[in-house]
Amino acid sequence: MATVVIGTCIVSLKCTTNVCPMDAIHADDTQAYIDPARCEDCDECLDVCPMDAIVKVENLSERKKKYIQINADFFKNRE
C-alpha cells in the first residue's frame, strides 16, 4: 500500500473515486478508502483530493498510522 485515506475525507465531494487507474478507491457513506492490494503507487489521487485526505504511508504521523489498518479492513470486510 502506498497511500491511504485519512479521517479528513469528505466522501460527498466524490473527487477521487474515479481517478484511480487501478480502481483501488472505493467509498461508503462516511469516507473513501484505498485498497492496499490494488494500489500501485501512481500518486494520481494525491493531487485531486481537495481535503488533503490522501496521504502516502511514509508521510503518516504516528497518530494517523491507524488509517493503514482502517483502509485495509474496509476491503477485507467486502470479501
N, C-alpha and C positions, 0 to 999 in steps of 0.2 A: 504494500500500500504506500503510495507516495503522497497522497493528500487526504484530508478528512474535512468534514463539515462540522463546525463547532456551533455552540448554542446561540450565536448571534444571527443565525439563518432565519429569514422571514420567507417561508415557503410560498406564501401567496404572491410573491413577486414573480415566481416561475421563471427566473432568469437563467438558471444553469442546467436545468434538466435536459434540455435539447442540445446543448453544446458539446457534450462528450461524444467523441467518435467511437468509443468502446461501449456506449450505453451503460456506463458504470454509475450514473447518478439517478437515484430514484427518491421519491418523497412520500411521506404520509401527510397527515393533517397538520403536523407541527413543524417539521423541518425536512430538508433534503439529507441524503446520506450517500456516501461513496462506497461502492462495493470493492473491497480490497482484492478480490480475486480478478476483477476486470480492469481496475485502474492500471494504466501503463505509463504514468508519469509524464504525460504530454503537456501538462500545465495549461491547456486551453481553458479550463474552468476558472483558473485563478484570476484572470483579467476581467471576467464578465460579472463577477459577484459584487454587487454594489454595497453589500454589508460586510465585506472582508470576512465572510464566514467560511471560506475555503482556505485551508492552511496546509502547507507542506508539513509532514510529520516531523521532520527535523527542526522545524521552527516553533513547535508547540512548547508552551511553558509547562512546567511540571503540573500545574493545576489543571491544564487543559488536555493532558495526555489521556484522560479518561475517555475522550471522544474517539480515540482509536478503537476502543472496545465497543463503544456505543454504535459507531458506524458498522463495525463487523457484525454485531449482534442483530442489527436490523435485517441484514441479509441472511443470517443463519436462521432466523425465525420465519423467513419467507419460504424456506425449502419445504 
